[in-house]
Amino acid sequence: MPMYEYRCRKCGRYFEMLRRMAEADRDLECPECRSGEVERLFSAFSTVGCGSPGSGRFT
């Protein structure tokens, strides 16, 4: 399951949740103020390649 980041529009709290992709935006509630005014944020992600550090080669 992917990890999603959210922000409450009412109290401004940021939080993360593990959710199925099909349920990413369904039935959300802020854990702080219990508001349903929650928006999903765009998240950055990272990847790791194989190979020697600094070699510039990935296998």
PDB file of N, H, CA, C and O in Angstrom:
ATOM      1  N   MET A   1       0.835  -1.178   0.000  1.00  0.00           N
ATOM      2  CA  MET A   1       0.000   0.000   0.000  1.00  0.00           C
ATOM      3  C   MET A   1       0.882   1.245   0.000  1.00  0.00           C
ATOM      4  O   MET A   1       1.892   1.296   0.702  1.00  0.00           O
ATOM      5  N   PRO A   2       0.505   2.232  -0.776  1.00  0.00           N
ATOM      6  CA  PRO A   2       1.285   3.476  -0.795  1.00  0.00           C
ATOM      7  C   PRO A   2       0.999   4.367   0.415  1.00  0.00           C
ATOM      8  O   PRO A   2      -0.067   4.303   1.027  1.00  0.00           O
ATOM      9  N   MET A   3       1.977   5.185   0.731  1.00  0.00           N
ATOM     10  H   MET A   3       2.843   5.237   0.234  1.00  0.00           H
ATOM     11  CA  MET A   3       1.860   6.167   1.801  1.00  0.00           C
ATOM     12  C   MET A   3       1.459   7.489   1.146  1.00  0.00           C
ATOM     13  O   MET A   3       2.107   7.935   0.198  1.00  0.00           O
ATOM     14  N   TYR A   4       0.399   8.113   1.644  1.00  0.00           N
ATOM     15  H   TYR A   4      -0.127   7.751   2.413  1.00  0.00           H
ATOM     16  CA  TYR A   4      -0.065   9.389   1.123  1.00  0.00           C
ATOM     17  C   TYR A   4       0.103  10.462   2.185  1.00  0.00           C
ATOM     18  O   TYR A   4       0.009  10.195   3.383  1.00  0.00           O
ATOM     19  N   GLU A   5       0.355  11.686   1.720  1.00  0.00           N
ATOM     20  H   GLU A   5       0.431  11.903   0.747  1.00  0.00           H
ATOM     21  CA  GLU A   5       0.471  12.835   2.610  1.00  0.00           C
ATOM     22  C   GLU A   5      -0.762  13.710   2.433  1.00  0.00           C
ATOM     23  O   GLU A   5      -1.244  13.911   1.319  1.00  0.00           O
ATOM     24  N   TYR A   6      -1.262  14.226   3.549  1.00  0.00           N
ATOM     25  H   TYR A   6      -0.870  14.063   4.455  1.00  0.00           H
ATOM     26  CA  TYR A   6      -2.468  15.039   3.537  1.00  0.00           C
ATOM     27  C   TYR A   6      -2.266  16.287   4.389  1.00  0.00           C
ATOM     28  O   TYR A   6      -1.373  16.347   5.234  1.00  0.00           O
ATOM     29  N   ARG A   7      -3.128  17.290   4.142  1.00  0.00           N
ATOM     30  H   ARG A   7      -3.853  17.241   3.455  1.00  0.00           H
ATOM     31  CA  ARG A   7      -3.156  18.499   4.968  1.00  0.00           C
ATOM     32  C   ARG A   7      -4.609  18.839   5.262  1.00  0.00           C
ATOM     33  O   ARG A   7      -5.458  18.820   4.371  1.00  0.00           O
ATOM     34  N   CYS A   8      -4.879  19.143   6.501  1.00  0.00           N
ATOM     35  H   CYS A   8      -4.190  19.158   7.225  1.00  0.00           H
ATOM     36  CA  CYS A   8      -6.221  19.554   6.912  1.00  0.00           C
ATOM     37  C   CYS A   8      -6.400  21.028   6.581  1.00  0.00           C
ATOM     38  O   CYS A   8      -5.582  21.856   6.984  1.00  0.00           O
ATOM     39  N   ARG A   9      -7.448  21.362   5.860  1.00  0.00           N
ATOM     40  H   ARG A   9      -8.112  20.690   5.533  1.00  0.00           H
ATOM     41  CA  ARG A   9      -7.716  22.757   5.498  1.00  0.00           C
ATOM     42  C   ARG A   9      -8.232  23.564   6.696  1.00  0.00           C
ATOM     43  O   ARG A   9      -8.137  24.791   6.711  1.00  0.00           O
ATOM     44  N   LYS A  10      -8.767  22.881   7.675  1.00  0.00           N
ATOM     45  H   LYS A  10      -8.844  21.884   7.663  1.00  0.00           H
ATOM     46  CA  LYS A  10      -9.340  23.578   8.832  1.00  0.00           C
ATOM     47  C   LYS A  10      -8.275  23.962   9.856  1.00  0.00           C
ATOM     48  O   LYS A  10      -8.177  25.128  10.238  1.00  0.00           O
ATOM     49  N   CYS A  11      -7.475  22.987  10.304  1.00  0.00           N
ATOM     50  H   CYS A  11      -7.555  22.040   9.993  1.00  0.00           H
ATOM     51  CA  CYS A  11      -6.484  23.283  11.360  1.00  0.00           C
ATOM     52  C   CYS A  11      -5.048  23.370  10.831  1.00  0.00           C
ATOM     53  O   CYS A  11      -4.153  23.805  11.555  1.00  0.00           O
ATOM     54  N   GLY A  12      -4.815  22.959   9.568  1.00  0.00           N
ATOM     55  H   GLY A  12      -5.542  22.605   8.979  1.00  0.00           H
ATOM     56  CA  GLY A  12      -3.493  23.084   8.970  1.00  0.00           C
ATOM     57  C   GLY A  12      -2.534  21.943   9.257  1.00  0.00           C
ATOM     58  O   GLY A  12      -1.380  21.992   8.832  1.00  0.00           O
ATOM     59  N   ARG A  13      -2.982  20.921   9.966  1.00  0.00           N
ATOM     60  H   ARG A  13      -3.920  20.881  10.311  1.00  0.00           H
ATOM     61  CA  ARG A  13      -2.094  19.805  10.313  1.00  0.00           C
ATOM     62  C   ARG A  13      -1.750  18.976   9.079  1.00  0.00           C
ATOM     63  O   ARG A  13      -2.605  18.715   8.233  1.00  0.00           O
ATOM     64  N   TYR A  14      -0.484  18.567   8.988  1.00  0.00           N
ATOM     65  H   TYR A  14       0.211  18.779   9.675  1.00  0.00           H
ATOM     66  CA  TYR A  14      -0.015  17.645   7.958  1.00  0.00           C
ATOM     67  C   TYR A  14       0.057  16.251   8.573  1.00  0.00           C
ATOM     68  O   TYR A  14       0.473  16.099   9.722  1.00  0.00           O
ATOM     69  N   PHE A  15      -0.345  15.235   7.813  1.00  0.00           N
ATOM     70  H   PHE A  15      -0.682  15.358   6.880  1.00  0.00           H
ATOM     71  CA  PHE A  15      -0.249  13.864   8.307  1.00  0.00           C
ATOM     72  C   PHE A  15      -0.122  12.895   7.138  1.00  0.00           C
ATOM     73  O   PHE A  15      -0.401  13.248   5.993  1.00  0.00           O
ATOM     74  N   GLU A  16       0.300  11.680   7.436  1.00  0.00           N
ATOM     75  H   GLU A  16       0.527  11.393   8.367  1.00  0.00           H
ATOM     76  CA  GLU A  16       0.495  10.631   6.438  1.00  0.00           C
ATOM     77  C   GLU A  16      -0.400   9.444   6.774  1.00  0.00           C
ATOM     78  O   GLU A  16      -0.714   9.186   7.936  1.00  0.00           O
ATOM     79  N   MET A  17      -0.802   8.727   5.719  1.00  0.00           N
ATOM     80  H   MET A  17      -0.547   8.936   4.775  1.00  0.00           H
ATOM     81  CA  MET A  17      -1.617   7.530   5.917  1.00  0.00           C
ATOM     82  C   MET A  17      -1.265   6.488   4.864  1.00  0.00           C
ATOM     83  O   MET A  17      -1.023   6.819   3.703  1.00  0.00           O
ATOM     84  N   LEU A  18      -1.240   5.231   5.282  1.00  0.00           N
ATOM     85  H   LEU A  18      -1.436   4.962   6.225  1.00  0.00           H
ATOM     86  CA  LEU A  18      -1.118   4.111   4.348  1.00  0.00           C
ATOM     87  C   LEU A  18      -2.528   3.762   3.881  1.00  0.00           C
ATOM     88  O   LEU A  18      -3.395   3.427   4.688  1.00  0.00           O
ATOM     89  N   ARG A  19      -2.747   3.845   2.571  1.00  0.00           N
ATOM     90  H   ARG A  19      -2.042   4.118   1.915  1.00  0.00           H
ATOM     91  CA  ARG A  19      -4.079   3.580   2.039  1.00  0.00           C
ATOM     92  C   ARG A  19      -3.980   2.902   0.689  1.00  0.00           C
ATOM     93  O   ARG A  19      -3.007   3.097  -0.041  1.00  0.00           O
ATOM     94  N   ARG A  20      -4.984   2.106   0.354  1.00  0.00           N
ATOM     95  H   ARG A  20      -5.773   1.948   0.947  1.00  0.00           H
ATOM     96  CA  ARG A  20      -5.058   1.538  -0.981  1.00  0.00           C
ATOM     97  C   ARG A  20      -5.255   2.662  -1.981  1.00  0.00           C
ATOM     98  O   ARG A  20      -5.869   3.681  -1.662  1.00  0.00           O
ATOM     99  N   MET A  21      -4.736   2.482  -3.194  1.00  0.00           N
ATOM    100  H   MET A  21      -4.237   1.655  -3.453  1.00  0.00           H
ATOM    101  CA  MET A  21      -4.847   3.517  -4.215  1.00  0.00           C
ATOM    102  C   MET A  21      -6.306   3.891  -4.484  1.00  0.00           C
ATOM    103  O   MET A  21      -6.621   5.070  -4.648  1.00  0.00           O
ATOM    104  N   ALA A  22      -7.191   2.908  -4.531  1.00  0.00           N
ATOM    105  H   ALA A  22      -6.936   1.950  -4.398  1.00  0.00           H
ATOM    106  CA  ALA A  22      -8.604   3.155  -4.813  1.00  0.00           C
ATOM    107  C   ALA A  22      -9.290   3.939  -3.692  1.00  0.00           C
ATOM    108  O   ALA A  22     -10.356   4.517  -3.904  1.00  0.00           O
ATOM    109  N   GLU A  23      -8.682   3.961  -2.496  1.00  0.00           N
ATOM    110  H   GLU A  23      -7.816   3.492  -2.323  1.00  0.00           H
ATOM    111  CA  GLU A  23      -9.282   4.643  -1.352  1.00  0.00           C
ATOM    112  C   GLU A  23      -8.491   5.876  -0.914  1.00  0.00           C
ATOM    113  O   GLU A  23      -8.707   6.396   0.181  1.00  0.00           O
ATOM    114  N   ALA A  24      -7.580   6.340  -1.761  1.00  0.00           N
ATOM    115  H   ALA A  24      -7.404   5.917  -2.650  1.00  0.00           H
ATOM    116  CA  ALA A  24      -6.668   7.425  -1.388  1.00  0.00           C
ATOM    117  C   ALA A  24      -7.394   8.697  -0.948  1.00  0.00           C
ATOM    118  O   ALA A  24      -6.915   9.404  -0.061  1.00  0.00           O
ATOM    119  N   ASP A  25      -8.539   8.995  -1.556  1.00  0.00           N
ATOM    120  H   ASP A  25      -8.928   8.422  -2.277  1.00  0.00           H
ATOM    121  CA  ASP A  25      -9.246  10.234  -1.242  1.00  0.00           C
ATOM    122  C   ASP A  25     -10.621  10.012  -0.621  1.00  0.00           C
ATOM    123  O   ASP A  25     -11.408  10.953  -0.524  1.00  0.00           O
ATOM    124  N   ARG A  26     -10.919   8.809  -0.207  1.00  0.00           N
ATOM    125  H   ARG A  26     -10.280   8.044  -0.286  1.00  0.00           H
ATOM    126  CA  ARG A  26     -12.242   8.497   0.351  1.00  0.00           C
ATOM    127  C   ARG A  26     -12.249   8.536   1.870  1.00  0.00           C
ATOM    128  O   ARG A  26     -11.303   8.087   2.518  1.00  0.00           O
ATOM    129  N   ASP A  27     -13.318   9.072   2.426  1.00  0.00           N
ATOM    130  H   ASP A  27     -14.086   9.437   1.899  1.00  0.00           H
ATOM    131  CA  ASP A  27     -13.572   9.032   3.871  1.00  0.00           C
ATOM    132  C   ASP A  27     -12.377   9.471   4.705  1.00  0.00           C
ATOM    133  O   ASP A  27     -11.958   8.769   5.625  1.00  0.00           O
ATOM    134  N   LEU A  28     -11.837  10.629   4.378  1.00  0.00           N
ATOM    135  H   LEU A  28     -12.177  11.199   3.630  1.00  0.00           H
ATOM    136  CA  LEU A  28     -10.689  11.150   5.117  1.00  0.00           C
ATOM    137  C   LEU A  28     -11.146  12.020   6.273  1.00  0.00           C
ATOM    138  O   LEU A  28     -12.146  12.733   6.187  1.00  0.00           O
ATOM    139  N   GLU A  29     -10.387  11.943   7.354  1.00  0.00           N
ATOM    140  H   GLU A  29      -9.574  11.364   7.423  1.00  0.00           H
ATOM    141  CA  GLU A  29     -10.671  12.748   8.525  1.00  0.00           C
ATOM    142  C   GLU A  29      -9.354  13.143   9.175  1.00  0.00           C
ATOM    143  O   GLU A  29      -8.465  12.308   9.342  1.00  0.00           O
ATOM    144  N   CYS A  30      -9.231  14.391   9.536  1.00  0.00           N
ATOM    145  H   CYS A  30      -9.953  15.069   9.400  1.00  0.00           H
ATOM    146  CA  CYS A  30      -8.028  14.876  10.206  1.00  0.00           C
ATOM    147  C   CYS A  30      -7.908  14.212  11.577  1.00  0.00           C
ATOM    148  O   CYS A  30      -8.879  14.192  12.334  1.00  0.00           O
ATOM    149  N   PRO A  31      -6.744  13.672  11.910  1.00  0.00           N
ATOM    150  CA  PRO A  31      -6.568  13.038  13.220  1.00  0.00           C
ATOM    151  C   PRO A  31      -6.538  14.045  14.379  1.00  0.00           C
ATOM    152  O   PRO A  31      -6.707  13.662  15.537  1.00  0.00           O
ATOM    153  N   GLU A  32      -6.323  15.324  14.072  1.00  0.00           N
ATOM    154  H   GLU A  32      -6.185  15.636  13.132  1.00  0.00           H
ATOM    155  CA  GLU A  32      -6.254  16.355  15.111  1.00  0.00           C
ATOM    156  C   GLU A  32      -7.637  16.921  15.447  1.00  0.00           C
ATOM    157  O   GLU A  32      -8.056  16.897  16.604  1.00  0.00           O
ATOM    158  N   CYS A  33      -8.348  17.433  14.423  1.00  0.00           N
ATOM    159  H   CYS A  33      -8.008  17.452  13.483  1.00  0.00           H
ATOM    160  CA  CYS A  33      -9.606  18.136  14.685  1.00  0.00           C
ATOM    161  C   CYS A  33     -10.839  17.386  14.166  1.00  0.00           C
ATOM    162  O   CYS A  33     -11.968  17.845  14.339  1.00  0.00           O
ATOM    163  N   ARG A  34     -10.619  16.245  13.539  1.00  0.00           N
ATOM    164  H   ARG A  34      -9.702  15.871  13.398  1.00  0.00           H
ATOM    165  CA  ARG A  34     -11.690  15.386  13.010  1.00  0.00           C
ATOM    166  C   ARG A  34     -12.468  16.010  11.848  1.00  0.00           C
ATOM    167  O   ARG A  34     -13.560  15.549  11.516  1.00  0.00           O
ATOM    168  N   SER A  35     -11.919  17.042  11.238  1.00  0.00           N
ATOM    169  H   SER A  35     -11.032  17.417  11.507  1.00  0.00           H
ATOM    170  CA  SER A  35     -12.566  17.678  10.093  1.00  0.00           C
ATOM    171  C   SER A  35     -12.451  16.784   8.856  1.00  0.00           C
ATOM    172  O   SER A  35     -11.482  16.039   8.711  1.00  0.00           O
ATOM    173  N   GLY A  36     -13.424  16.863   7.988  1.00  0.00           N
ATOM    174  H   GLY A  36     -14.210  17.469   8.106  1.00  0.00           H
ATOM    175  CA  GLY A  36     -13.385  16.145   6.721  1.00  0.00           C
ATOM    176  C   GLY A  36     -12.810  16.990   5.599  1.00  0.00           C
ATOM    177  O   GLY A  36     -12.760  16.551   4.450  1.00  0.00           O
ATOM    178  N   GLU A  37     -12.369  18.221   5.932  1.00  0.00           N
ATOM    179  H   GLU A  37     -12.410  18.578   6.865  1.00  0.00           H
ATOM    180  CA  GLU A  37     -11.787  19.127   4.944  1.00  0.00           C
ATOM    181  C   GLU A  37     -10.299  18.830   4.789  1.00  0.00           C
ATOM    182  O   GLU A  37      -9.451  19.579   5.274  1.00  0.00           O
ATOM    183  N   VAL A  38      -9.995  17.733   4.112  1.00  0.00           N
ATOM    184  H   VAL A  38     -10.684  17.125   3.718  1.00  0.00           H
ATOM    185  CA  VAL A  38      -8.624  17.250   3.979  1.00  0.00           C
ATOM    186  C   VAL A  38      -8.254  17.201   2.500  1.00  0.00           C
ATOM    187  O   VAL A  38      -9.054  16.783   1.664  1.00  0.00           O
ATOM    188  N   GLU A  39      -7.034  17.631   2.187  1.00  0.00           N
ATOM    189  H   GLU A  39      -6.384  17.970   2.867  1.00  0.00           H
ATOM    190  CA  GLU A  39      -6.557  17.555   0.806  1.00  0.00           C
ATOM    191  C   GLU A  39      -5.309  16.689   0.731  1.00  0.00           C
ATOM    192  O   GLU A  39      -4.460  16.715   1.622  1.00  0.00           O
ATOM    193  N   ARG A  40      -5.213  15.921  -0.352  1.00  0.00           N
ATOM    194  H   ARG A  40      -5.903  15.900  -1.076  1.00  0.00           H
ATOM    195  CA  ARG A  40      -4.021  15.095  -0.559  1.00  0.00           C
ATOM    196  C   ARG A  40      -2.954  15.965  -1.204  1.00  0.00           C
ATOM    197  O   ARG A  40      -3.249  16.772  -2.085  1.00  0.00           O
ATOM    198  N   LEU A  41      -1.713  15.800  -0.761  1.00  0.00           N
ATOM    199  H   LEU A  41      -1.473  15.144  -0.044  1.00  0.00           H
ATOM    200  CA  LEU A  41      -0.583  16.560  -1.272  1.00  0.00           C
ATOM    201  C   LEU A  41       0.205  15.730  -2.271  1.00  0.00           C
ATOM    202  O   LEU A  41       0.172  14.500  -2.232  1.00  0.00           O
ATOM    203  N   PHE A  42       0.908  16.402  -3.159  1.00  0.00           N
ATOM    204  H   PHE A  42       0.934  17.401  -3.191  1.00  0.00           H
ATOM    205  CA  PHE A  42       1.818  15.710  -4.063  1.00  0.00           C
ATOM    206  C   PHE A  42       3.095  15.415  -3.305  1.00  0.00           C
ATOM    207  O   PHE A  42       3.658  16.297  -2.657  1.00  0.00           O
ATOM    208  N   SER A  43       3.548  14.186  -3.385  1.00  0.00           N
ATOM    209  H   SER A  43       3.090  13.470  -3.912  1.00  0.00           H
ATOM    210  CA  SER A  43       4.713  13.758  -2.622  1.00  0.00           C
ATOM    211  C   SER A  43       5.885  13.466  -3.535  1.00  0.00           C
ATOM    212  O   SER A  43       5.712  12.971  -4.649  1.00  0.00           O
ATOM    213  N   ALA A  44       7.062  13.771  -3.061  1.00  0.00           N
ATOM    214  H   ALA A  44       7.202  14.173  -2.156  1.00  0.00           H
ATOM    215  CA  ALA A  44       8.290  13.400  -3.766  1.00  0.00           C
ATOM    216  C   ALA A  44       8.657  11.974  -3.377  1.00  0.00           C
ATOM    217  O   ALA A  44       8.263  11.496  -2.313  1.00  0.00           O
ATOM    218  N   PHE A  45       9.393  11.312  -4.217  1.00  0.00           N
ATOM    219  H   PHE A  45       9.713  11.701  -5.081  1.00  0.00           H
ATOM    220  CA  PHE A  45       9.843   9.965  -3.891  1.00  0.00           C
ATOM    221  C   PHE A  45      11.277   9.810  -4.345  1.00  0.00           C
ATOM    222  O   PHE A  45      11.774  10.606  -5.141  1.00  0.00           O
ATOM    223  N   SER A  46      11.937   8.790  -3.842  1.00  0.00           N
ATOM    224  H   SER A  46      11.533   8.143  -3.195  1.00  0.00           H
ATOM    225  CA  SER A  46      13.332   8.558  -4.228  1.00  0.00           C
ATOM    226  C   SER A  46      13.485   7.113  -4.676  1.00  0.00           C
ATOM    227  O   SER A  46      12.689   6.239  -4.330  1.00  0.00           O
ATOM    228  N   THR A  47      14.532   6.894  -5.454  1.00  0.00           N
ATOM    229  H   THR A  47      15.178   7.603  -5.735  1.00  0.00           H
ATOM    230  CA  THR A  47      14.853   5.547  -5.908  1.00  0.00           C
ATOM    231  C   THR A  47      16.326   5.288  -5.652  1.00  0.00           C
ATOM    232  O   THR A  47      17.115   6.220  -5.499  1.00  0.00           O
ATOM    233  N   VAL A  48      16.680   4.047  -5.609  1.00  0.00           N
ATOM    234  H   VAL A  48      16.039   3.290  -5.733  1.00  0.00           H
ATOM    235  CA  VAL A  48      18.068   3.657  -5.394  1.00  0.00           C
ATOM    236  C   VAL A  48      18.450   2.719  -6.518  1.00  0.00           C
ATOM    237  O   VAL A  48      17.712   1.790  -6.842  1.00  0.00           O
ATOM    238  N   GLY A  49      19.610   2.965  -7.113  1.00  0.00           N
ATOM    239  H   GLY A  49      20.210   3.720  -6.849  1.00  0.00           H
ATOM    240  CA  GLY A  49      20.089   2.102  -8.192  1.00  0.00           C
ATOM    241  C   GLY A  49      21.181   1.178  -7.699  1.00  0.00           C
ATOM    242  O   GLY A  49      21.666   1.309  -6.575  1.00  0.00           O
ATOM    243  N   CYS A  50      21.555   0.256  -8.539  1.00  0.00           N
ATOM    244  H   CYS A  50      21.161   0.150  -9.452  1.00  0.00           H
ATOM    245  CA  CYS A  50      22.639  -0.680  -8.224  1.00  0.00           C
ATOM    246  C   CYS A  50      23.945  -0.142  -8.799  1.00  0.00           C
ATOM    247  O   CYS A  50      23.923   0.723  -9.674  1.00  0.00           O
ATOM    248  N   GLY A  51      25.047  -0.629  -8.333  1.00  0.00           N
ATOM    249  H   GLY A  51      25.064  -1.332  -7.622  1.00  0.00           H
ATOM    250  CA  GLY A  51      26.341  -0.225  -8.858  1.00  0.00           C
ATOM    251  C   GLY A  51      27.195   0.402  -7.779  1.00  0.00           C
ATOM    252  O   GLY A  51      26.748   0.613  -6.652  1.00  0.00           O
ATOM    253  N   SER A  52      28.420   0.694  -8.138  1.00  0.00           N
ATOM    254  H   SER A  52      28.784   0.522  -9.054  1.00  0.00           H
ATOM    255  CA  SER A  52      29.357   1.299  -7.197  1.00  0.00           C
ATOM    256  C   SER A  52      29.092   2.784  -7.089  1.00  0.00           C
ATOM    257  O   SER A  52      28.824   3.434  -8.100  1.00  0.00           O
ATOM    258  N   PRO A  53      29.161   3.337  -5.892  1.00  0.00           N
ATOM    259  CA  PRO A  53      28.976   4.766  -5.736  1.00  0.00           C
ATOM    260  C   PRO A  53      30.020   5.540  -6.541  1.00  0.00           C
ATOM    261  O   PRO A  53      31.209   5.224  -6.491  1.00  0.00           O
ATOM    262  N   GLY A  54      29.580   6.531  -7.266  1.00  0.00           N
ATOM    263  H   GLY A  54      28.615   6.787  -7.307  1.00  0.00           H
ATOM    264  CA  GLY A  54      30.486   7.363  -8.042  1.00  0.00           C
ATOM    265  C   GLY A  54      30.926   6.761  -9.364  1.00  0.00           C
ATOM    266  O   GLY A  54      31.614   7.432 -10.133  1.00  0.00           O
ATOM    267  N   SER A  55      30.558   5.524  -9.659  1.00  0.00           N
ATOM    268  H   SER A  55      29.999   4.979  -9.034  1.00  0.00           H
ATOM    269  CA  SER A  55      30.998   4.918 -10.915  1.00  0.00           C
ATOM    270  C   SER A  55      30.176   5.404 -12.094  1.00  0.00           C
ATOM    271  O   SER A  55      30.625   5.326 -13.238  1.00  0.00           O
ATOM    272  N   GLY A  56      28.956   5.913 -11.823  1.00  0.00           N
ATOM    273  H   GLY A  56      28.592   5.976 -10.894  1.00  0.00           H
ATOM    274  CA  GLY A  56      28.099   6.356 -12.914  1.00  0.00           C
ATOM    275  C   GLY A  56      27.461   5.206 -13.658  1.00  0.00           C
ATOM    276  O   GLY A  56      26.753   5.420 -14.641  1.00  0.00           O
ATOM    277  N   ARG A  57      27.702   3.984 -13.202  1.00  0.00           N
ATOM    278  H   ARG A  57      28.278   3.810 -12.403  1.00  0.00           H
ATOM    279  CA  ARG A  57      27.150   2.800 -13.876  1.00  0.00           C
ATOM    280  C   ARG A  57      26.052   2.194 -13.022  1.00  0.00           C
ATOM    281  O   ARG A  57      26.204   2.017 -11.813  1.00  0.00           O
ATOM    282  N   PHE A  58      24.975   1.889 -13.655  1.00  0.00           N
ATOM    283  H   PHE A  58      24.851   2.033 -14.637  1.00  0.00           H
ATOM    284  CA  PHE A  58      23.873   1.213 -12.985  1.00  0.00           C
ATOM    285  C   PHE A  58      23.602  -0.095 -13.705  1.00  0.00           C
ATOM    286  O   PHE A  58      23.596  -0.147 -14.935  1.00  0.00           O
ATOM    287  N   THR A  59      23.381  -1.133 -12.949  1.00  0.00           N
ATOM    288  H   THR A  59      23.385  -1.091 -11.950  1.00  0.00           H
ATOM    289  CA  THR A  59      23.124  -2.438 -13.562  1.00  0.00           C
ATOM    290  C   THR A  59      21.746  -2.917 -13.191  1.00  0.00           C
ATOM    291  O   THR A  59      21.336  -4.000 -13.608  1.00  0.00           O
TER     292      THR A  59
END
